Each structure stands twice: as structure tokens, then as C-alpha cells.
Amino acid sequence: MSTAAEIKEARASGKITDEEIERARAQIGVPQPAKLDMHDPKPSQMGISHFAFSFGDDNPLWHDPAYAATTRWRGQIAPPTYIAITGVNETPAFDAEQKKLFRQLFRGVGEYVSGSTYEWYKPIRPGDDIFYETTRSGVRVEENSKFAGGRSVHLTGRQLNVDRNGAPVAMSETLLITAERSGSKSSNKHAGVEPWIYADEDIAKIDAIYAAEETRGAEPRYWEDVEVGDLMQPLAKGPLTVTDIIAEHLGRGMGHYGHGPMRYWWKHRQRLGGFYTKNRQGVPDVVQRLHWEQDWANQVGLPLPYDYGDMRMNWLAHLVTAWMGDDAWLWKMFCQIREFNFIGDWHLMEGRVAGKRRDGPHHVVDLEIKGVSQRGWVTCPGAATVILPSKTGGPVTLPEPPQELVRRGAAMMTEAAARKRAGAER
């Protein structure tokens, strides 16, 4: 058992303590109240459009209500990964003991989104009432992390989104790796990585990929016309710039840390001073700036600033929805974040049809998808399952969620209603 002084020293030095690991394990299965409102808590026309804009997806189904009204959805719907920024959490505030259990974990360490698994059951439209619940669903420790060096903890979190009746809309599980920042320095994993320099002809080749991109849109892609081995139309993403990071925040907000500018900066420092370090001018700034500031990225052992893992998950979903067309349904997606995507890197998002089958009433194709950087790194491999319309079987029907999620969704709304009634009776 570590002493209080040893725990304090470990936190100050960016070390992961045994006490924090045990506390993370005790959090499994406990619904967590939201610390902040979602960026677009009640789905809105502009919130949906801004989200799609943030990762370069110009599909009119996400942006143009007049166009969307002509599709089978009869109106604008949200891109699949929009579930990350919408909904209301009605989990009650923690009591004193729960606050102790959930007080900030792993202060001063690096956090890296490593991958996500998604399932989608119905579309989200502007004006919908969406509710969500988050829980810790897994904890695993690596003493010598292959990802960043040093000790790391793999934290899996589940988010369940439901409608006002408790019917599941989507479910996602995200793996977050927390790693001792000293490990990035000592592992020397990225020694020799240099900024990528582009000649005009390099940019012209990337431009040609952008020019050739197509959104399938209103033309149905029928199950009968797809063959195993078919290649998907590739997408270009990048070269990554700080402008792209800014656009990510435009669509997603500032993130779950709750920091902001000016007086918000001052107020946030009063609560989470450890989230700030001084920059070269002596100004306390968020440690999150390693996504755009060279100096700080170097100090934590990385050669360059890098993207957010969520950005590449959005890119993979964009690849699939552009290929499948308006009449199809993206049912499941899995993706990993295996390597860094540094500022200046660019990605080719590509995929192939790996399987074709019937799943109950659904005509399904399984896709292998990935993003490959100009360095030759497969930074984000993944897979997706798409329901396609059939010439003989008819249009797509939406998938049924697992009964475990149906039961939990109904319980969420029943519990919330009971709390409201109890509050009204007081």
C-alpha cells in the first residue's frame, strides 16, 4: 500500500498508481453522471451539419434538408458517429462515497483513444429526444506498454443511447489507453520520425484523389450487385493541419475536459490545475495542446503534434457511408488506433468487400476498412457490417438491438421518471 506522500509524488510525476487501478476496477458497471453537457444535446440541423463538416464529409444527407426529404429517411439524419456529441444524461449526481470512487484518475499521464466498437439501430433526426448512459465496462493493465512504453491501463467505456421511450438508438464501446508520459520518452519508439515535406506534385496527387471521390447518395447499391473482393472508392484525408484540429473542435466542442478560453480558462484552472503546464512563455496552458503545439509534444516524448483518435473513426465511417448510399444502413463498425497520425501526415482511407451473407431478414456485406498514412503505416484498421437493399428482398429494415440493451434502455427511462416523481412530491 502506497503512502499518501508516495501517491502525491506519483501523480506529480505522471505515474500510474496501484490505488488508482483498483479504483478504476471498482467503477465497472456503475452509471456515471455527466460532468458537462454534450456539444449538441438535442439534435439540431446545424449541429449535425457542423459535425459532418468537421471531418470533411459533404454528403447532402447530413447537410441539406431539402435533399434529405427526397430519400427514404424523409428528412435530414445524422452521420453515424454523431452519437459522440448528442443526448442528455439523466444519471443522478454521485453521493459522497461515489465521488471518492470517481475522483480524477491517472492525473498527469497521457490519454490515447485506441479504438471503438459501434452498433446503430435507428437514425437520429433534428429535434429528437436522445438520452445516454455511460459506464466503465473493462480495465486491463500493461506493465510495459507496446503502445507508449512504461505502465499503461486500458479502460473500456460503454455508452448507450436511447430515445424518449427507452428504445436503443446506438451503443458504442471505446478503449482509452492511459500511459505514463515518461514511457513515451524512454521507449524512443518514434525516434527518427521527421515532418513530412511535400512537393507540388505530391499535393497534386492527393488533389486527384479528392477530385475522384464520390458519394453514392441516391443511387441504391444493391446486395446482388456486390461481390466479395470489390474495392471501395478510396478517400483522401489530409495532409493533417492545425486547421483540421480546429475544425474537429468546431464539430465536437472542446471535449470532456471542460476547458475553454479567457475566464473559462481561469475558472478551469481553479478546479483542475494539474491539467495545465506552462508553455515557453510561462503561461499555463492545457496539456491537450500536444495536438497542436510542437514544444509540448516534444516534451512528452513525441516528435510532432498529432490528431485525435476520434477523427479517424469519423473518417472510416465516412468511407463506408459514402460507398453504401442513402438506402443502406451502417449496422456495426469496429476500428483500432494503432499508430500516431502526426501533423503533416495524410491518409488514404480504403476498403474491400470481405463477405456477403444473409443475417435473418437482412442482406449484409462485411467490409474490411483501414487508413494508411504516407509513411506506410496502417494507423486505423477496422471492419464494418452494412445492410444493403435487395432486388428480391426489398428495402433495408433496421436491425433489432440486443435484448440486454432493450432492458437497460427501458430501465434507464423508468428510473429517471421515478426520480422526477419523487422530486415533485417533495
Contacts in CASP RR format, 6 or more apart in sequence:
PFRMAT RR
TARGET T0000
AUTHOR 0000-0000-0000
METHOD contacts of the structure
MODEL  1
MSTAAEIKEARASGKITDEEIERARAQIGVPQPAKLDMHDPKPSQMGISH
FAFSFGDDNPLWHDPAYAATTRWRGQIAPPTYIAITGVNETPAFDAEQKK
LFRQLFRGVGEYVSGSTYEWYKPIRPGDDIFYETTRSGVRVEENSKFAGG
RSVHLTGRQLNVDRNGAPVAMSETLLITAERSGSKSSNKHAGVEPWIYAD
EDIAKIDAIYAAEETRGAEPRYWEDVEVGDLMQPLAKGPLTVTDIIAEHL
GRGMGHYGHGPMRYWWKHRQRLGGFYTKNRQGVPDVVQRLHWEQDWANQV
GLPLPYDYGDMRMNWLAHLVTAWMGDDAWLWKMFCQIREFNFIGDWHLME
GRVAGKRRDGPHHVVDLEIKGVSQRGWVTCPGAATVILPSKTGGPVTLPE
PPQELVRRGAAMMTEAAARKRAGAER
1 19 0 8 1.000
2 10 0 8 1.000
2 17 0 8 1.000
2 18 0 8 1.000
2 19 0 8 1.000
6 17 0 8 1.000
7 17 0 8 1.000
7 19 0 8 1.000
9 15 0 8 1.000
10 16 0 8 1.000
10 17 0 8 1.000
11 17 0 8 1.000
11 107 0 8 1.000
11 108 0 8 1.000
13 182 0 8 1.000
14 107 0 8 1.000
14 108 0 8 1.000
14 109 0 8 1.000
14 180 0 8 1.000
14 181 0 8 1.000
14 182 0 8 1.000
15 109 0 8 1.000
15 151 0 8 1.000
15 180 0 8 1.000
15 182 0 8 1.000
16 106 0 8 1.000
16 109 0 8 1.000
16 151 0 8 1.000
16 152 0 8 1.000
16 153 0 8 1.000
16 178 0 8 1.000
16 180 0 8 1.000
20 105 0 8 1.000
20 106 0 8 1.000
20 153 0 8 1.000
21 139 0 8 1.000
21 141 0 8 1.000
21 153 0 8 1.000
23 101 0 8 1.000
23 105 0 8 1.000
24 105 0 8 1.000
24 136 0 8 1.000
24 139 0 8 1.000
24 153 0 8 1.000
24 155 0 8 1.000
25 139 0 8 1.000
26 101 0 8 1.000
27 101 0 8 1.000
27 102 0 8 1.000
27 136 0 8 1.000
28 135 0 8 1.000
28 136 0 8 1.000
28 137 0 8 1.000
28 138 0 8 1.000
28 139 0 8 1.000
29 135 0 8 1.000
29 136 0 8 1.000
29 137 0 8 1.000
30 98 0 8 1.000
30 101 0 8 1.000
30 102 0 8 1.000
30 135 0 8 1.000
30 136 0 8 1.000
31 91 0 8 1.000
31 133 0 8 1.000
31 134 0 8 1.000
31 135 0 8 1.000
32 89 0 8 1.000
32 91 0 8 1.000
32 102 0 8 1.000
32 134 0 8 1.000
32 135 0 8 1.000
32 136 0 8 1.000
33 89 0 8 1.000
33 91 0 8 1.000
33 92 0 8 1.000
33 93 0 8 1.000
33 94 0 8 1.000
34 89 0 8 1.000
34 91 0 8 1.000
34 134 0 8 1.000
35 256 0 8 1.000
35 258 0 8 1.000
36 255 0 8 1.000
36 256 0 8 1.000
36 258 0 8 1.000
37 88 0 8 1.000
38 85 0 8 1.000
38 86 0 8 1.000
38 87 0 8 1.000
38 88 0 8 1.000
38 89 0 8 1.000
38 132 0 8 1.000
39 47 0 8 1.000
39 85 0 8 1.000
39 86 0 8 1.000
39 251 0 8 1.000
39 252 0 8 1.000
39 253 0 8 1.000
39 255 0 8 1.000
40 47 0 8 1.000
40 48 0 8 1.000
40 50 0 8 1.000
40 51 0 8 1.000
40 82 0 8 1.000
40 85 0 8 1.000
40 86 0 8 1.000
41 86 0 8 1.000
41 87 0 8 1.000
41 88 0 8 1.000
41 130 0 8 1.000
42 86 0 8 1.000
42 87 0 8 1.000
42 88 0 8 1.000
42 127 0 8 1.000
42 128 0 8 1.000
42 129 0 8 1.000
42 130 0 8 1.000
43 78 0 8 1.000
43 82 0 8 1.000
43 86 0 8 1.000
43 87 0 8 1.000
43 124 0 8 1.000
43 125 0 8 1.000
43 126 0 8 1.000
43 127 0 8 1.000
43 128 0 8 1.000
43 130 0 8 1.000
44 126 0 8 1.000
44 127 0 8 1.000
45 65 0 8 1.000
45 76 0 8 1.000
45 126 0 8 1.000
47 85 0 8 1.000
47 251 0 8 1.000
48 62 0 8 1.000
48 76 0 8 1.000
48 77 0 8 1.000
48 78 0 8 1.000
48 79 0 8 1.000
48 82 0 8 1.000
48 124 0 8 1.000
48 126 0 8 1.000
49 62 0 8 1.000
49 63 0 8 1.000
50 250 0 8 1.000
50 251 0 8 1.000
51 62 0 8 1.000
51 78 0 8 1.000
51 79 0 8 1.000
51 82 0 8 1.000
51 85 0 8 1.000
51 251 0 8 1.000
51 252 0 8 1.000
52 58 0 8 1.000
52 59 0 8 1.000
52 62 0 8 1.000
52 63 0 8 1.000
52 79 0 8 1.000
52 82 0 8 1.000
53 63 0 8 1.000
53 247 0 8 1.000
53 250 0 8 1.000
53 251 0 8 1.000
54 247 0 8 1.000
54 248 0 8 1.000
54 249 0 8 1.000
54 250 0 8 1.000
54 251 0 8 1.000
54 252 0 8 1.000
54 314 0 8 1.000
55 237 0 8 1.000
55 247 0 8 1.000
55 248 0 8 1.000
55 311 0 8 1.000
55 314 0 8 1.000
55 315 0 8 1.000
55 318 0 8 1.000
56 247 0 8 1.000
56 318 0 8 1.000
57 79 0 8 1.000
57 314 0 8 1.000
57 318 0 8 1.000
57 321 0 8 1.000
57 322 0 8 1.000
58 215 0 8 1.000
59 79 0 8 1.000
59 215 0 8 1.000
59 217 0 8 1.000
59 318 0 8 1.000
59 321 0 8 1.000
59 322 0 8 1.000
60 67 0 8 1.000
60 68 0 8 1.000
60 215 0 8 1.000
60 217 0 8 1.000
61 67 0 8 1.000
61 68 0 8 1.000
61 71 0 8 1.000
61 73 0 8 1.000
61 76 0 8 1.000
61 77 0 8 1.000
61 217 0 8 1.000
61 326 0 8 1.000
62 76 0 8 1.000
62 77 0 8 1.000
62 78 0 8 1.000
62 79 0 8 1.000
63 76 0 8 1.000
64 76 0 8 1.000
65 75 0 8 1.000
65 76 0 8 1.000
68 74 0 8 1.000
68 75 0 8 1.000
68 76 0 8 1.000
68 77 0 8 1.000
69 75 0 8 1.000
70 218 0 8 1.000
71 218 0 8 1.000
71 326 0 8 1.000
71 327 0 8 1.000
72 326 0 8 1.000
72 327 0 8 1.000
72 395 0 8 1.000
72 396 0 8 1.000
73 123 0 8 1.000
73 125 0 8 1.000
73 326 0 8 1.000
75 125 0 8 1.000
76 125 0 8 1.000
76 126 0 8 1.000
77 123 0 8 1.000
77 124 0 8 1.000
77 125 0 8 1.000
78 86 0 8 1.000
78 123 0 8 1.000
78 124 0 8 1.000
78 125 0 8 1.000
79 314 0 8 1.000
79 317 0 8 1.000
79 318 0 8 1.000
79 321 0 8 1.000
80 118 0 8 1.000
80 120 0 8 1.000
80 170 0 8 1.000
80 317 0 8 1.000
80 321 0 8 1.000
80 330 0 8 1.000
80 333 0 8 1.000
81 118 0 8 1.000
81 310 0 8 1.000
81 313 0 8 1.000
81 314 0 8 1.000
81 317 0 8 1.000
82 124 0 8 1.000
83 118 0 8 1.000
83 120 0 8 1.000
83 124 0 8 1.000
83 132 0 8 1.000
83 159 0 8 1.000
83 161 0 8 1.000
83 169 0 8 1.000
83 170 0 8 1.000
83 172 0 8 1.000
84 172 0 8 1.000
84 252 0 8 1.000
84 310 0 8 1.000
85 251 0 8 1.000
85 252 0 8 1.000
85 253 0 8 1.000
86 124 0 8 1.000
86 130 0 8 1.000
86 161 0 8 1.000
87 130 0 8 1.000
87 131 0 8 1.000
87 132 0 8 1.000
87 161 0 8 1.000
88 129 0 8 1.000
88 130 0 8 1.000
88 131 0 8 1.000
88 132 0 8 1.000
89 131 0 8 1.000
89 132 0 8 1.000
89 133 0 8 1.000
89 134 0 8 1.000
90 131 0 8 1.000
90 412 0 8 1.000
90 416 0 8 1.000
90 419 0 8 1.000
91 133 0 8 1.000
91 134 0 8 1.000
92 419 0 8 1.000
94 101 0 8 1.000
94 102 0 8 1.000
104 272 0 8 1.000
105 178 0 8 1.000
106 153 0 8 1.000
106 178 0 8 1.000
107 274 0 8 1.000
108 181 0 8 1.000
108 274 0 8 1.000
108 287 0 8 1.000
109 178 0 8 1.000
109 179 0 8 1.000
109 180 0 8 1.000
109 181 0 8 1.000
110 148 0 8 1.000
110 178 0 8 1.000
110 179 0 8 1.000
110 180 0 8 1.000
110 181 0 8 1.000
110 287 0 8 1.000
110 300 0 8 1.000
111 176 0 8 1.000
111 177 0 8 1.000
111 178 0 8 1.000
112 147 0 8 1.000
112 148 0 8 1.000
112 176 0 8 1.000
112 177 0 8 1.000
112 178 0 8 1.000
112 179 0 8 1.000
112 309 0 8 1.000
112 337 0 8 1.000
113 174 0 8 1.000
113 175 0 8 1.000
113 176 0 8 1.000
113 177 0 8 1.000
113 308 0 8 1.000
113 309 0 8 1.000
113 310 0 8 1.000
113 313 0 8 1.000
113 337 0 8 1.000
114 147 0 8 1.000
114 154 0 8 1.000
114 175 0 8 1.000
114 176 0 8 1.000
114 177 0 8 1.000
114 336 0 8 1.000
114 337 0 8 1.000
115 174 0 8 1.000
115 175 0 8 1.000
115 309 0 8 1.000
115 313 0 8 1.000
115 335 0 8 1.000
115 336 0 8 1.000
115 337 0 8 1.000
116 172 0 8 1.000
116 173 0 8 1.000
116 174 0 8 1.000
116 175 0 8 1.000
116 313 0 8 1.000
116 333 0 8 1.000
116 334 0 8 1.000
116 335 0 8 1.000
117 172 0 8 1.000
117 173 0 8 1.000
117 332 0 8 1.000
117 333 0 8 1.000
117 334 0 8 1.000
118 170 0 8 1.000
118 171 0 8 1.000
118 172 0 8 1.000
118 332 0 8 1.000
118 333 0 8 1.000
118 334 0 8 1.000
119 170 0 8 1.000
119 171 0 8 1.000
119 172 0 8 1.000
119 331 0 8 1.000
119 332 0 8 1.000
119 399 0 8 1.000
119 401 0 8 1.000
120 169 0 8 1.000
120 170 0 8 1.000
120 329 0 8 1.000
120 330 0 8 1.000
120 331 0 8 1.000
120 332 0 8 1.000
121 167 0 8 1.000
121 168 0 8 1.000
121 169 0 8 1.000
121 170 0 8 1.000
121 398 0 8 1.000
121 399 0 8 1.000
121 400 0 8 1.000
121 401 0 8 1.000
122 163 0 8 1.000
122 167 0 8 1.000
122 169 0 8 1.000
122 398 0 8 1.000
124 130 0 8 1.000
124 169 0 8 1.000
128 163 0 8 1.000
129 163 0 8 1.000
129 164 0 8 1.000
130 161 0 8 1.000
130 162 0 8 1.000
130 163 0 8 1.000
130 169 0 8 1.000
131 161 0 8 1.000
131 162 0 8 1.000
131 163 0 8 1.000
131 164 0 8 1.000
131 166 0 8 1.000
131 412 0 8 1.000
131 413 0 8 1.000
131 416 0 8 1.000
132 159 0 8 1.000
132 160 0 8 1.000
132 161 0 8 1.000
132 162 0 8 1.000
133 159 0 8 1.000
133 160 0 8 1.000
133 162 0 8 1.000
133 408 0 8 1.000
133 409 0 8 1.000
133 412 0 8 1.000
134 157 0 8 1.000
134 158 0 8 1.000
134 159 0 8 1.000
135 157 0 8 1.000
135 158 0 8 1.000
136 155 0 8 1.000
136 156 0 8 1.000
136 157 0 8 1.000
136 158 0 8 1.000
137 156 0 8 1.000
137 157 0 8 1.000
137 158 0 8 1.000
137 173 0 8 1.000
138 154 0 8 1.000
138 155 0 8 1.000
138 156 0 8 1.000
138 157 0 8 1.000
139 153 0 8 1.000
139 154 0 8 1.000
139 155 0 8 1.000
139 156 0 8 1.000
140 153 0 8 1.000
140 154 0 8 1.000
141 151 0 8 1.000
141 152 0 8 1.000
141 153 0 8 1.000
141 154 0 8 1.000
142 151 0 8 1.000
142 152 0 8 1.000
142 153 0 8 1.000
142 154 0 8 1.000
143 150 0 8 1.000
143 151 0 8 1.000
144 150 0 8 1.000
144 151 0 8 1.000
145 151 0 8 1.000
145 152 0 8 1.000
145 177 0 8 1.000
145 179 0 8 1.000
145 183 0 8 1.000
147 177 0 8 1.000
147 179 0 8 1.000
148 177 0 8 1.000
148 179 0 8 1.000
148 180 0 8 1.000
148 183 0 8 1.000
148 184 0 8 1.000
148 187 0 8 1.000
148 189 0 8 1.000
149 179 0 8 1.000
149 180 0 8 1.000
149 183 0 8 1.000
149 184 0 8 1.000
149 186 0 8 1.000
149 187 0 8 1.000
149 189 0 8 1.000
150 179 0 8 1.000
150 180 0 8 1.000
150 182 0 8 1.000
150 183 0 8 1.000
150 186 0 8 1.000
150 187 0 8 1.000
151 179 0 8 1.000
151 180 0 8 1.000
152 177 0 8 1.000
152 178 0 8 1.000
152 179 0 8 1.000
152 180 0 8 1.000
153 177 0 8 1.000
153 178 0 8 1.000
154 175 0 8 1.000
154 176 0 8 1.000
154 177 0 8 1.000
155 175 0 8 1.000
155 176 0 8 1.000
155 177 0 8 1.000
155 178 0 8 1.000
156 173 0 8 1.000
156 174 0 8 1.000
156 175 0 8 1.000
156 176 0 8 1.000
157 173 0 8 1.000
157 174 0 8 1.000
157 175 0 8 1.000
157 176 0 8 1.000
158 171 0 8 1.000
158 172 0 8 1.000
158 173 0 8 1.000
159 171 0 8 1.000
159 172 0 8 1.000
159 173 0 8 1.000
159 174 0 8 1.000
160 168 0 8 1.000
160 170 0 8 1.000
160 171 0 8 1.000
160 405 0 8 1.000
160 408 0 8 1.000
160 409 0 8 1.000
160 412 0 8 1.000
161 168 0 8 1.000
161 169 0 8 1.000
161 170 0 8 1.000
161 171 0 8 1.000
162 168 0 8 1.000
162 169 0 8 1.000
162 409 0 8 1.000
162 412 0 8 1.000
162 413 0 8 1.000
163 169 0 8 1.000
164 413 0 8 1.000
165 413 0 8 1.000
166 409 0 8 1.000
166 410 0 8 1.000
166 412 0 8 1.000
166 413 0 8 1.000
167 401 0 8 1.000
167 406 0 8 1.000
167 409 0 8 1.000
168 401 0 8 1.000
168 405 0 8 1.000
168 406 0 8 1.000
168 409 0 8 1.000
171 401 0 8 1.000
171 405 0 8 1.000
181 300 0 8 1.000
181 301 0 8 1.000
184 300 0 8 1.000
184 301 0 8 1.000
184 302 0 8 1.000
185 300 0 8 1.000
185 301 0 8 1.000
190 301 0 8 1.000
190 302 0 8 1.000
190 303 0 8 1.000
190 340 0 8 1.000
191 303 0 8 1.000
192 303 0 8 1.000
193 303 0 8 1.000
193 304 0 8 1.000
193 342 0 8 1.000
194 303 0 8 1.000
195 304 0 8 1.000
195 342 0 8 1.000
195 343 0 8 1.000
195 344 0 8 1.000
196 239 0 8 1.000
196 342 0 8 1.000
196 344 0 8 1.000
196 345 0 8 1.000
196 346 0 8 1.000
196 374 0 8 1.000
196 375 0 8 1.000
198 239 0 8 1.000
206 236 0 8 1.000
206 238 0 8 1.000
206 239 0 8 1.000
206 346 0 8 1.000
209 234 0 8 1.000
209 235 0 8 1.000
209 236 0 8 1.000
209 348 0 8 1.000
210 236 0 8 1.000
212 233 0 8 1.000
213 233 0 8 1.000
213 234 0 8 1.000
213 235 0 8 1.000
213 236 0 8 1.000
213 322 0 8 1.000
214 233 0 8 1.000
214 322 0 8 1.000
215 322 0 8 1.000
215 325 0 8 1.000
216 322 0 8 1.000
216 323 0 8 1.000
216 324 0 8 1.000
216 325 0 8 1.000
216 326 0 8 1.000
217 325 0 8 1.000
217 326 0 8 1.000
218 325 0 8 1.000
218 326 0 8 1.000
219 325 0 8 1.000
220 325 0 8 1.000
220 326 0 8 1.000
220 327 0 8 1.000
220 328 0 8 1.000
220 389 0 8 1.000
221 323 0 8 1.000
221 324 0 8 1.000
221 325 0 8 1.000
221 327 0 8 1.000
221 328 0 8 1.000
221 388 0 8 1.000
221 389 0 8 1.000
222 388 0 8 1.000
222 389 0 8 1.000
222 390 0 8 1.000
222 391 0 8 1.000
223 356 0 8 1.000
223 363 0 8 1.000
223 364 0 8 1.000
223 365 0 8 1.000
223 388 0 8 1.000
223 389 0 8 1.000
223 390 0 8 1.000
223 391 0 8 1.000
224 390 0 8 1.000
224 391 0 8 1.000
224 392 0 8 1.000
226 353 0 8 1.000
226 356 0 8 1.000
226 365 0 8 1.000
226 388 0 8 1.000
227 353 0 8 1.000
227 356 0 8 1.000
228 353 0 8 1.000
228 354 0 8 1.000
228 355 0 8 1.000
228 356 0 8 1.000
229 352 0 8 1.000
229 353 0 8 1.000
229 354 0 8 1.000
230 352 0 8 1.000
230 353 0 8 1.000
231 350 0 8 1.000
231 351 0 8 1.000
231 352 0 8 1.000
232 319 0 8 1.000
232 320 0 8 1.000
232 323 0 8 1.000
232 350 0 8 1.000
232 351 0 8 1.000
232 352 0 8 1.000
232 353 0 8 1.000
232 367 0 8 1.000
232 369 0 8 1.000
233 322 0 8 1.000
233 323 0 8 1.000
234 319 0 8 1.000
234 348 0 8 1.000
234 349 0 8 1.000
234 350 0 8 1.000
234 351 0 8 1.000
235 315 0 8 1.000
235 318 0 8 1.000
235 319 0 8 1.000
235 322 0 8 1.000
235 348 0 8 1.000
235 349 0 8 1.000
235 350 0 8 1.000
236 346 0 8 1.000
236 347 0 8 1.000
236 348 0 8 1.000
236 349 0 8 1.000
237 312 0 8 1.000
237 315 0 8 1.000
237 346 0 8 1.000
237 347 0 8 1.000
237 348 0 8 1.000
237 349 0 8 1.000
238 244 0 8 1.000
238 344 0 8 1.000
238 345 0 8 1.000
238 346 0 8 1.000
238 347 0 8 1.000
239 344 0 8 1.000
239 345 0 8 1.000
239 346 0 8 1.000
240 307 0 8 1.000
240 341 0 8 1.000
240 342 0 8 1.000
240 343 0 8 1.000
240 344 0 8 1.000
240 345 0 8 1.000
240 346 0 8 1.000
241 343 0 8 1.000
241 344 0 8 1.000
242 292 0 8 1.000
242 305 0 8 1.000
242 343 0 8 1.000
244 307 0 8 1.000
244 311 0 8 1.000
245 291 0 8 1.000
245 292 0 8 1.000
245 305 0 8 1.000
245 307 0 8 1.000
245 308 0 8 1.000
248 307 0 8 1.000
248 308 0 8 1.000
248 310 0 8 1.000
248 311 0 8 1.000
249 255 0 8 1.000
252 310 0 8 1.000
254 260 0 8 1.000
257 268 0 8 1.000
257 272 0 8 1.000
257 275 0 8 1.000
257 286 0 8 1.000
257 288 0 8 1.000
258 268 0 8 1.000
259 265 0 8 1.000
259 268 0 8 1.000
259 272 0 8 1.000
259 275 0 8 1.000
259 286 0 8 1.000
259 288 0 8 1.000
260 268 0 8 1.000
268 275 0 8 1.000
269 275 0 8 1.000
269 276 0 8 1.000
269 284 0 8 1.000
273 284 0 8 1.000
274 287 0 8 1.000
275 286 0 8 1.000
275 287 0 8 1.000
275 288 0 8 1.000
276 284 0 8 1.000
276 285 0 8 1.000
276 286 0 8 1.000
276 287 0 8 1.000
277 284 0 8 1.000
277 285 0 8 1.000
277 287 0 8 1.000
277 296 0 8 1.000
278 284 0 8 1.000
278 285 0 8 1.000
279 285 0 8 1.000
279 289 0 8 1.000
279 293 0 8 1.000
279 295 0 8 1.000
279 296 0 8 1.000
280 295 0 8 1.000
285 293 0 8 1.000
285 296 0 8 1.000
287 296 0 8 1.000
289 296 0 8 1.000
290 296 0 8 1.000
290 297 0 8 1.000
290 300 0 8 1.000
290 302 0 8 1.000
290 305 0 8 1.000
290 306 0 8 1.000
291 305 0 8 1.000
291 306 0 8 1.000
291 307 0 8 1.000
291 308 0 8 1.000
292 305 0 8 1.000
292 343 0 8 1.000
293 305 0 8 1.000
294 304 0 8 1.000
294 305 0 8 1.000
297 303 0 8 1.000
297 304 0 8 1.000
297 305 0 8 1.000
297 306 0 8 1.000
302 340 0 8 1.000
302 342 0 8 1.000
303 342 0 8 1.000
304 342 0 8 1.000
304 343 0 8 1.000
304 344 0 8 1.000
305 342 0 8 1.000
305 343 0 8 1.000
306 340 0 8 1.000
306 341 0 8 1.000
306 342 0 8 1.000
306 343 0 8 1.000
307 341 0 8 1.000
307 343 0 8 1.000
309 337 0 8 1.000
309 341 0 8 1.000
309 380 0 8 1.000
311 341 0 8 1.000
312 335 0 8 1.000
312 337 0 8 1.000
312 341 0 8 1.000
312 347 0 8 1.000
312 371 0 8 1.000
312 379 0 8 1.000
312 380 0 8 1.000
313 333 0 8 1.000
313 335 0 8 1.000
313 337 0 8 1.000
313 380 0 8 1.000
315 347 0 8 1.000
315 349 0 8 1.000
315 371 0 8 1.000
315 380 0 8 1.000
316 333 0 8 1.000
316 335 0 8 1.000
316 349 0 8 1.000
316 369 0 8 1.000
316 370 0 8 1.000
316 371 0 8 1.000
316 380 0 8 1.000
316 382 0 8 1.000
316 384 0 8 1.000
317 330 0 8 1.000
317 333 0 8 1.000
318 349 0 8 1.000
319 349 0 8 1.000
319 350 0 8 1.000
319 351 0 8 1.000
319 369 0 8 1.000
320 330 0 8 1.000
320 333 0 8 1.000
320 367 0 8 1.000
320 369 0 8 1.000
320 384 0 8 1.000
320 386 0 8 1.000
321 330 0 8 1.000
324 330 0 8 1.000
324 386 0 8 1.000
324 388 0 8 1.000
327 388 0 8 1.000
327 389 0 8 1.000
327 395 0 8 1.000
327 396 0 8 1.000
328 386 0 8 1.000
328 387 0 8 1.000
328 388 0 8 1.000
328 389 0 8 1.000
328 396 0 8 1.000
329 386 0 8 1.000
329 387 0 8 1.000
329 396 0 8 1.000
329 398 0 8 1.000
329 399 0 8 1.000
330 384 0 8 1.000
330 385 0 8 1.000
330 386 0 8 1.000
331 362 0 8 1.000
331 364 0 8 1.000
331 385 0 8 1.000
331 386 0 8 1.000
331 387 0 8 1.000
331 399 0 8 1.000
332 384 0 8 1.000
332 385 0 8 1.000
333 382 0 8 1.000
333 383 0 8 1.000
333 384 0 8 1.000
333 385 0 8 1.000
334 382 0 8 1.000
334 383 0 8 1.000
334 384 0 8 1.000
335 369 0 8 1.000
335 380 0 8 1.000
335 381 0 8 1.000
335 382 0 8 1.000
335 383 0 8 1.000
336 380 0 8 1.000
336 381 0 8 1.000
336 382 0 8 1.000
337 379 0 8 1.000
337 380 0 8 1.000
338 377 0 8 1.000
338 378 0 8 1.000
338 379 0 8 1.000
338 380 0 8 1.000
338 381 0 8 1.000
339 373 0 8 1.000
339 377 0 8 1.000
339 378 0 8 1.000
339 379 0 8 1.000
340 379 0 8 1.000
341 347 0 8 1.000
341 373 0 8 1.000
341 379 0 8 1.000
345 373 0 8 1.000
345 374 0 8 1.000
345 375 0 8 1.000
346 373 0 8 1.000
346 374 0 8 1.000
347 371 0 8 1.000
347 372 0 8 1.000
347 373 0 8 1.000
347 374 0 8 1.000
347 379 0 8 1.000
347 380 0 8 1.000
348 371 0 8 1.000
348 372 0 8 1.000
349 369 0 8 1.000
349 370 0 8 1.000
349 371 0 8 1.000
350 369 0 8 1.000
350 370 0 8 1.000
350 371 0 8 1.000
350 372 0 8 1.000
351 367 0 8 1.000
351 368 0 8 1.000
351 369 0 8 1.000
351 370 0 8 1.000
352 367 0 8 1.000
352 368 0 8 1.000
353 365 0 8 1.000
353 366 0 8 1.000
353 367 0 8 1.000
354 366 0 8 1.000
354 367 0 8 1.000
354 368 0 8 1.000
354 383 0 8 1.000
355 365 0 8 1.000
355 366 0 8 1.000
356 364 0 8 1.000
356 365 0 8 1.000
356 366 0 8 1.000
357 364 0 8 1.000
357 365 0 8 1.000
357 366 0 8 1.000
358 364 0 8 1.000
361 397 0 8 1.000
362 387 0 8 1.000
362 396 0 8 1.000
362 397 0 8 1.000
362 399 0 8 1.000
363 387 0 8 1.000
363 388 0 8 1.000
363 389 0 8 1.000
363 390 0 8 1.000
363 393 0 8 1.000
364 385 0 8 1.000
364 386 0 8 1.000
364 387 0 8 1.000
364 388 0 8 1.000
365 385 0 8 1.000
365 386 0 8 1.000
365 388 0 8 1.000
366 383 0 8 1.000
366 384 0 8 1.000
366 385 0 8 1.000
367 383 0 8 1.000
367 384 0 8 1.000
367 385 0 8 1.000
367 386 0 8 1.000
368 382 0 8 1.000
368 383 0 8 1.000
369 381 0 8 1.000
369 382 0 8 1.000
369 383 0 8 1.000
369 384 0 8 1.000
370 378 0 8 1.000
370 380 0 8 1.000
370 381 0 8 1.000
370 382 0 8 1.000
371 378 0 8 1.000
371 379 0 8 1.000
371 380 0 8 1.000
371 381 0 8 1.000
372 378 0 8 1.000
372 379 0 8 1.000
373 379 0 8 1.000
387 396 0 8 1.000
387 397 0 8 1.000
387 399 0 8 1.000
388 396 0 8 1.000
389 395 0 8 1.000
389 396 0 8 1.000
END
